[in-house]
Amino acid sequence: MKKRMIAMLLAGGQGSRLGVLTAKVAKPAVSFGGKYRIIDFPLSNCVNSNVDTVGVLTQYRPLRLNDHIGIGISWDLDRPNGGVHVLPPYEKSSDSEWYTGTANAIYQNIEFMDSYCPEYVLILSGDHIYKMNYENMLENHIRNGAKISIASMPVPWEEASRFGIVITDGKGRITGFEEKPANPKSNLASMGIYIFDYKVLREALIANRDVPACDFGKHVIPYCFDMNMPMYTYEFTDYWKDVGTLSSYWEANMGLLEEKPELDLYEKFGQIYTKTEPLPPAYFAPGSHVTRSSFGDGVVIEGTVDHCVLGPGVVVEKGAVVRDSVVMEGSRICAGASVTKAIIAENTVVGAGAVLGAGEFAESAYDRKVYNSDLVTVDEKTVIPEGVTIGKNTAISGVTTVSDYPGGVLASGGVIIKERR
């Protein structure tokens, strides 16, 4: 079953900077764009690039991700020779070991890779939004005589310290690599997408197998530098978004509503595939009002929706107003409710007359690293009671009651997180 190139897709991360959105689901399984899940993008890129063998490495809260991927039918990856394989950590004869770093996760699946005898291995992250033809990157890799290629793109200088930074000789050859440097020497950021000659990757993984929390940027790439492996960059200039924060996730969704969005989901080239449920068409009742929004199947709109992304089966009842928000599958905004600049996860109920997004911004009293914008973030299966008022930069999770809101109010910067039973 020899393959020219296989993909290993890292999808085990928690995505803790998404707060309550990833409390019960892995970041790659978070809904996006009213129809997709984040992992649909790298999976679809593989199919569109003729990469027909993909190992998906899962770990944190994998149940929904496993259910979504299934046997890969939605991406035409239900193949007898190759296809998609979900690869969680597993118990070995001597011990059981979690994936402790990006490279460690790949190392623990050497036997899987060996079974396909690949010439090249494509390493991907499961939590970015973009379209890329990996065949073009492979052609660049071969043309340069590279042993390792790193996809990269320019970022604003003030943001460069957040990324792995590549330094080149001006002709694409990488002469230096810095992992999140305080004083970057370049603004060319690694996208976390690598192509390795498999022999080189295998050698590097085995050589670093005892390194704690072995990581590509911190350990494997520096090792390959020390071994003088030819390393080149593949500079990418199209849309790419790391939706690792609540603000970036919201902005990426809102960006889909532009007149000419940077990420065009309607063009035939680079189509994004996903698992879908059989739902009826969207319905807009008499008296409803909708402007510049997108909808999944089965949506019912009786109220007002302005500049929103609504997932499948969302219901906006009569008199309700939803603006500048992302509302995920199966949620209900009850009569007379007002929702402004919110992210509402699946199967949530916003009670009649409730107001979300009121007042002025205030610093979070809970976690300022996660909650630092004027968004209202609501966990899946949450119930917000009738008539309460919720301020900006807030988070709510669980079945809440009026008694959870002193005076009927959750002030800006506040949080309510109730234990599930």
Helices and strands as residue ranges (DSSP letters): E 5-10, G 16-22, G 27-29, E 31-32, E 36-37, H 40-48, E 53-57, H 63-69, G 73-75, E 83-86, H 102-107, H 110-114, E 120-125, E 128-130, H 134-144, E 148-154, G 157-162, E 164-168, E 174-179, E 188-197, H 198-207, I 216-220, H 221-226, E 231-235, E 240-242, H 246-255, E 283-284, E 289-291, E 294-295, E 300-301, E 304-306, E 309-310, E 315-316, E 321-323, E 326-327, E 332-333, E 338-340, E 342-344, E 349-350, E 355-358, E 376-378, E 383-384, E 389-391, E 394-397, G 402-404, G 406-408, E 409-410, E 415-417
